[in-house]
Amino acid sequence: MRVPSQLDVGPFTLHLDVLAARLQRQRHRLRQGLQAGGVVSVLAVVVWLLMPVLRGSGTLLVPPLPPEVQVQLADRPVRPGRIVLPSGPHALHFTQPGAFPVTSVIQVSRQQTTTLIVPPMRPIPLVQPVPLPHPQSTWLQVSPDAGSGWRLTATRPEPERPAGAPGWGPPQPEPAPYHLHLDAQGLTRLPVLETYAIADELTTRDGARFWAVWEPHRGAPLPSVAGSLTLTRPTGTQVITTSRSLRGVWWSPGGRHLLVAVPHAQDVDVLVVDPARPQVDAQVPLITVPGTIHHLAWSPDGAAAVIITSLASPSPPHVARPTPPADAPPTATALLDHTAVLIQFAPPGADARATRLRVPPARPAGLIPLAWTADALWWVTDTGLGLALDRVTLAAGVTERVGPLPDDLVALTVRPDGTLRIVRPTAEGTLAVQRWPADADATLVVLPTIQTQGRTGGIWQGHELLLATGPTALWYVQIQPEALQ
């Protein structure tokens, strides 16, 4: 069959006779190119087959592994024993229940034995939502407990009751807020705090129980008697009378001290009472703070505490605050116009000391970020231009400005080496644990299941972290130290 000399393709014309003539003139070069390509392909196959021989091989010694740790090499499970591998890098994948997977590259050398070392496995934080005591409740206050765990306060909805008729006496008092204790074992009620307006109870780690209850005097008026303070300790019970009403009582960790708040005009006097020899009327105030005391944050050893106060008019102790609407912003429970004071208990023979702190930021449920170390308080302050970190030395009470912090900071902790770990929201609406100051690998852990849509409050204590993402959303997080490395 004769091939046409030209081929018309639309507006184009292909001259096939010219193309055939050019191929005839270049056939020698084409033949050489095909031969060279074949030689290169053969050489590539030979090199690929001989590479293990040229590189040599080494031995990977796999010691006995914990039963929960699984190791894979190229999607194949690795068992304890000796494995012969080509020399060079090999990627091993480690998995363990409750921990993030880890990929480690191990270098196998020719005619040498390399022992497999399991890299540190970073535990996945345990995140649990804290249920409200009632579907219509909201979280009022969250703070570390002086004994262990956390102290939670939530509103108690007002029950429906018929309107009182004139002449039938005063109406029933409003229901008291819920007072709860939270730890790794779960939630428990604090009946003493729910029964008495001015009270505190403490359970130490070894099971010792402490109670402090102030009750106003009832019956015929007595001169210079406003009420009685009952202190119950493992060694016994003491009752003393007071000539002034009390605003609050708080046990220190271990029950070594009792803080008492006494009204002073529009402010509050803070007294340090020795439970072994309790005196209130003759006690000299340690410091006068404005407004009302919201809560205390104790140092782990109980030698110091931060008193958080609010200038806003407080609700009566037994009056539940109005329940915010369902669409209320997360800042509905934030503290307004609040101040803070650091108090330190002195050794026997010396006086306690109080230091006023810079203004803290407002956060939901009063979860103001702070951290304790053995020698200092790490305090987050709102400068008006952003957040900053102060370090207050406990020995001298001197405040040192460490540096600025991100404005979206949620919580922070200080590691034994003095470095910081902070919690802050991500662009995806999750919460991440990061190194600070930040670097290229700042994010260590992203907390699962928690989504934020506004301002979030949090406080870190040991291995536990409490986060409030709104008036009704509270999260209990357990983070092991290995996750922060």
C-alpha positions in Angstrom: 0.0 0.0 0.0 1.4 3.3 -1.0 1.6 6.0 1.7 0.3 9.4 0.5 2.9 12.1 0.2 0.9 14.5 2.2 -1.9 14.5 4.7 -4.4 17.3 5.2 -5.6 17.7 8.8 -8.0 20.6 8.9 -6.2 23.8 8.0 -2.8 22.0 8.4 -0.9 19.9 5.8 1.6 17.2 6.9 4.3 16.3 4.3 4.8 12.7 5.0 7.5 12.2 2.3 9.6 14.9 3.8 9.2 13.3 7.3 10.2 9.9 6.0 13.3 11.4 4.3 14.4 13.0 7.5 13.9 9.8 9.5 16.1 8.0 6.9 18.9 10.5 7.4 18.7 10.2 11.2 18.2 6.5 11.5 21.8 5.9 12.7 21.4 8.4 15.6 18.0 6.9 16.5 19.5 3.5 16.6 22.3 4.7 18.9 19.8 6.4 21.2 17.7 3.3 21.6 20.8 1.2 22.3 22.0 3.7 24.9 18.6 3.8 26.6 18.6 0.0 26.7 22.1 -0.1 28.3 21.1 2.5 30.9 18.0 0.5 31.8 20.0 -2.6 32.2 22.6 -0.8 34.4 19.8 0.6 36.6 18.4 -2.8 37.1 21.8 -4.2 38.0 22.5 -1.4 40.4 19.2 -1.8 42.1 19.8 -5.6 42.5 23.3 -5.1 43.7 22.7 -2.1 46.0 22.0 -4.2 49.1 25.3 -6.1 48.4 27.2 -2.9 47.8 25.7 -1.1 50.9 26.0 -4.2 53.1 23.6 -5.0 55.9 23.5 -4.7 59.7 21.5 -6.1 62.5 18.7 -4.5 64.4 18.4 -5.9 67.9 14.8 -5.6 69.2 14.7 -6.0 73.0 11.5 -7.2 74.8 8.9 -4.5 74.4 6.1 -3.5 76.7 3.0 -5.5 75.7 1.0 -2.4 74.9 3.7 -1.0 72.5 3.3 -2.0 68.9 6.2 -1.4 66.4 6.0 -1.6 62.6 8.6 -1.5 59.9 7.3 -0.9 56.4 3.8 -2.0 57.5 5.2 -5.2 59.0 5.1 -5.9 62.8 8.4 -6.0 64.5 9.0 -8.7 67.1 11.7 -9.0 69.7 14.9 -10.6 68.4 17.5 -9.9 65.7 16.5 -8.5 62.3 19.0 -8.2 59.4 18.3 -5.0 57.5 20.2 -3.2 54.7 22.4 -0.5 56.1 20.9 2.9 56.0 17.9 4.8 57.6 14.7 2.9 58.4 11.5 4.4 59.6 9.8 2.7 62.6 6.3 3.4 63.6 5.4 3.1 67.3 1.8 3.0 68.7 0.4 2.6 72.2 -3.1 2.9 73.5 -3.8 6.3 75.0 -0.7 7.8 73.4 0.0 9.7 70.2 1.8 7.6 67.5 5.5 8.2 67.0 7.7 7.7 63.9 11.4 7.3 64.6 14.1 6.9 62.0 16.9 4.5 63.1 20.2 4.2 61.3 21.5 0.7 60.6 25.3 0.5 59.9 27.0 -2.2 57.9 28.2 -5.2 59.8 27.1 -3.6 63.1 24.3 -4.2 65.6 22.0 -1.4 66.5 19.7 -1.7 69.5 16.2 -0.5 69.2 15.2 2.1 71.8 11.5 3.0 72.2 11.1 6.8 72.0 9.0 8.6 74.6 5.3 8.2 73.9 3.3 11.3 74.5 0.1 10.5 76.3 -3.2 11.8 74.9 -4.9 14.2 77.4 -8.0 12.8 78.9 -10.8 15.3 78.4 -14.2 15.0 80.1 -17.1 17.4 80.2 -18.3 18.4 83.7 -22.1 17.9 84.0 -24.2 20.7 85.5 -26.0 19.8 88.7 -29.3 21.0 87.0 -30.2 21.5 83.3 -31.0 25.2 84.0 -27.8 25.8 86.1 -24.8 27.9 85.1 -21.3 27.9 86.4 -20.7 30.7 88.8 -17.2 30.1 90.2 -14.4 27.5 89.7 -11.2 27.4 91.8 -8.7 24.9 93.1 -9.7 23.3 96.4 -7.5 23.8 99.4 -7.4 20.1 100.0 -7.2 18.5 96.5 -9.2 18.8 93.3 -11.5 21.6 92.5 -14.3 23.7 94.1 -17.3 24.4 91.8 -20.2 26.7 92.4 -23.3 26.7 90.1 -26.6 28.4 90.2 -29.7 26.6 91.6 -32.9 27.4 89.6 -35.6 28.9 91.7 -38.5 26.5 92.2 -41.9 27.5 91.2 -44.0 28.6 94.1 -47.3 30.4 94.5 -47.2 34.1 95.1 -47.4 35.0 98.8 -50.5 36.8 100.0 -50.3 40.0 102.0 -50.1 39.3 105.8 -48.8 35.8 105.4 -45.3 36.6 106.5 -42.0 37.0 104.5 -41.5 34.8 101.5 -39.2 31.8 101.5 -35.5 32.6 100.9 -34.0 32.0 97.5 -32.3 28.6 97.1 -28.6 28.4 97.8 -26.2 27.7 94.9 -24.8 24.3 94.3 -21.4 23.7 95.9 -19.5 20.7 94.5 -16.1 19.1 94.7 -14.4 17.7 91.6 -11.5 15.3 91.4 -10.4 12.3 89.4 -13.0 10.2 91.2 -15.9 12.5 90.1 -18.3 15.1 91.6 -19.4 15.2 95.2 -21.7 17.6 97.0 -20.4 19.9 99.8 -23.4 20.0 102.1 -21.9 22.3 104.7 -21.4 25.0 102.2 -24.9 24.6 100.9 -26.4 24.6 104.4 -24.6 27.6 105.9 -24.1 31.0 104.3 -20.6 31.5 105.9 -18.8 28.2 106.0 -15.9 26.2 104.7 -15.0 22.5 104.8 -11.7 20.8 104.0 -10.6 17.2 103.5 -6.9 16.7 103.4 -5.2 14.0 101.3 -4.8 11.8 104.4 -8.5 12.0 105.1 -8.5 14.6 108.0 -11.7 16.7 108.0 -12.0 20.4 109.0 -15.1 22.5 109.3 -15.6 26.2 110.0 -19.2 27.6 110.3 -20.3 31.1 111.4 -23.9 31.6 112.4 -25.6 34.9 113.3 -26.9 35.2 116.9 -30.6 34.3 117.2 -32.8 35.1 120.1 -32.6 38.0 122.5 -29.9 40.5 121.5 -26.7 40.2 123.5 -24.2 43.1 123.9 -21.2 42.7 121.6 -22.4 39.4 120.2 -23.1 39.2 116.5 -22.7 35.5 116.1 -20.6 32.4 116.8 -17.8 30.7 114.9 -17.6 27.0 115.2 -14.3 25.3 114.3 -14.1 21.5 114.0 -10.8 19.8 113.6 -9.5 16.3 114.1 -8.4 17.3 117.6 -11.9 18.6 118.7 -14.4 21.5 118.3 -14.1 25.1 119.5 -16.8 27.7 119.6 -16.1 31.5 119.9 -18.4 34.5 119.7 -17.8 37.4 117.5 -18.9 41.0 117.9 -19.0 41.6 114.1 -20.6 39.6 111.3 -18.3 37.6 109.1 -18.3 37.7 105.3 -16.4 34.4 104.7 -14.0 31.8 106.2 -11.4 29.7 104.3 -9.2 26.9 105.5 -5.6 26.8 104.3 -4.2 23.5 103.0 -3.7 21.1 105.9 -5.9 23.2 108.2 -2.9 25.1 109.6 -4.5 28.6 109.2 -8.0 30.0 108.8 -8.7 33.2 106.8 -11.6 35.2 108.0 -13.3 38.1 106.2 -14.9 40.9 108.3 -16.8 43.8 106.8 -15.1 47.2 107.0 -17.4 49.9 105.6 -17.6 49.0 101.9 -14.5 46.9 102.1 -13.4 43.7 103.8 -10.7 43.1 106.4 -8.8 39.9 106.0 -7.7 38.2 109.3 -5.4 35.3 109.8 -6.7 33.1 112.6 -4.7 30.4 114.4 -7.1 27.5 114.7 -5.3 26.3 117.9 -6.0 29.7 119.6 -8.8 31.3 117.6 -9.5 35.0 118.1 -11.4 37.2 115.8 -12.3 40.4 117.6 -8.8 41.0 118.9 -7.1 40.1 115.7 -5.3 42.8 113.7 -6.3 42.8 110.0 -3.7 41.6 107.6 -5.0 43.7 104.8 -8.2 45.5 103.7 -9.5 44.6 100.2 -12.2 46.3 98.3 -15.6 44.8 97.5 -16.1 41.2 98.2 -13.9 38.1 98.1 -14.8 35.8 95.3 -12.3 32.9 95.9 -8.8 32.0 96.9 -6.1 30.2 95.0 -3.7 28.5 97.3 -0.1 27.6 96.7 0.5 23.8 96.8 2.3 23.9 100.1 -0.3 26.3 101.7 2.3 28.9 102.5 0.7 31.5 100.2 -2.6 32.3 98.5 -4.0 34.8 96.0 -7.3 36.4 97.1 -9.5 37.4 94.2 -12.0 40.2 95.0 -14.7 42.0 93.0 -15.9 45.5 93.2 -19.4 44.5 92.0 -22.1 44.3 94.6 -22.3 40.6 95.5 -25.5 38.6 95.6 -26.6 37.5 99.1 -25.0 34.1 100.0 -28.3 32.3 99.6 -29.6 34.1 96.5 -29.1 32.4 93.2 -28.1 34.8 90.5 -30.3 35.1 87.4 -29.7 32.3 84.9 -28.3 33.8 81.6 -30.2 33.1 78.4 -29.2 30.2 76.3 -27.6 32.4 73.7 -25.6 34.5 76.2 -22.0 35.1 75.2 -19.3 33.1 77.1 -18.2 36.3 79.0 -21.5 36.4 80.9 -19.9 34.8 83.9 -16.6 36.8 83.7 -15.5 38.8 86.7 -15.7 42.6 86.4 -13.7 45.3 88.2 -11.7 42.7 90.1 -8.5 42.9 92.1 -6.1 40.5 93.6 -3.8 40.3 96.7 -1.0 37.8 97.5 -0.8 36.8 101.1 2.0 34.8 102.6 2.0 33.1 106.0 5.1 33.6 108.0 7.0 31.1 110.2 6.3 31.2 114.0 7.3 34.5 115.5 7.0 36.5 112.3 4.0 38.4 110.8 2.1 37.4 107.7 2.6 39.5 104.6 0.3 40.9 101.9 1.2 42.2 98.5 -1.2 43.8 96.0 -1.0 42.3 92.5 -1.7 44.0 89.2 -5.1 43.7 87.7 -5.9 40.2 86.3 -7.8 39.5 83.1 -11.5 38.7 83.2 -12.3 35.1 82.4 -15.5 32.9 82.5 -16.2 31.3 85.9 -13.4 33.3 87.5 -10.8 31.0 86.0 -7.9 33.5 86.2 -4.7 32.0 84.8 -1.8 31.7 87.3 0.9 29.3 88.3 2.9 28.4 91.3 6.5 27.3 91.7 8.4 26.6 94.9 9.8 30.2 95.0 7.4 32.3 93.0 3.9 33.2 91.8 3.5 33.5 88.1 0.8 36.0 87.6 -1.0 37.0 84.4 -2.0 40.7 84.3 -4.1 42.8 82.0 -2.1 45.9 81.2 -4.8 47.6 79.1 -2.7 47.1 76.0 -2.5 43.3 76.3 -1.6 40.5 78.6 1.7 40.3 80.4 3.4 37.8 82.8 4.7 38.9 86.2 6.9 36.8 88.4 6.4 37.5 92.1 9.1 36.1 94.3 7.8 34.6 97.5 10.9 35.3 99.5 11.0 39.1 99.0 7.6 39.8 97.5 9.3 41.6 94.5 7.4 41.7 91.2 9.4 41.2 88.0 7.9 41.7 84.5 8.8 38.5 82.5 7.3 39.7 79.2 4.2 39.9 77.1 1.7 37.0 76.5 -0.8 36.4 73.7 -4.1 38.1 74.3 -6.0 34.8 73.7 -4.1 33.0 76.5 -6.3 30.6 78.4 -4.1 28.9 81.0 -0.4 28.4 81.8 1.9 26.2 83.8 5.6 26.4 84.6 7.7 23.3 84.2 10.5 22.3 86.6 13.1 23.7 84.2 11.4 27.1 84.2 9.9 26.9 80.8 6.2 27.7 80.1 3.4 25.7 78.6 0.3 27.6 77.7 -3.2 26.8 76.4 -4.6 29.0 73.6 -7.2 28.6 70.9 -6.3 27.7 67.3 -7.7 29.1 64.1 -9.9 25.9 63.8 -11.6 26.7 67.1 -9.8 24.0 69.1 -7.5 24.5 72.1 -3.8 23.7 71.8 -1.0 23.2 74.4 2.0 25.1 73.2 5.5 26.0 74.3 6.1 29.6 75.2 7.9 31.6 73.8 6.6 30.0 70.6 8.9 28.4 68.1 8.4 26.5 64.8 7.2 23.4 66.7 5.3 25.3 69.4 2.1 23.1 69.4 2.6 20.0 71.5 -1.0 18.7 71.9 -4.4 19.7 70.6 -7.0 19.0 73.2 -9.7 16.7 71.6 -13.5 17.4 71.6 -13.3 20.9 72.9 -14.6 23.7 70.6 -14.4 27.4 71.5 -16.5 30.2 70.2 -15.5 33.0 72.5 -13.4 33.9 75.5 -12.2 30.8 77.4 -11.1 30.6 81.0 -8.7 28.1 82.5 -6.5 27.3 85.3 -3.8 24.6 85.6 -2.9 22.7 88.8 -0.5 19.9 88.7 -1.6 17.3 86.1 -5.1 18.7 86.0 -6.6 21.5 83.9 -10.1 23.1 84.2 -11.5 25.0 81.2 -14.7 27.0 80.9 -15.8 27.8 77.3 -19.1 29.3 78.4 -21.6 29.7 81.3 -22.7 26.1 80.9 -19.6 24.4 79.4 -16.9 23.2 81.8 -14.1 20.7 80.9 -11.9 18.6 83.2 -8.6 17.7 81.5 -5.8 15.4 82.8 -2.4 16.0 81.1 0.6 13.8 82.0 4.0 15.5 82.2 5.3 13.4 79.3 2.8 15.2 77.0 4.5 18.6 77.8 8.0 17.7 76.8 
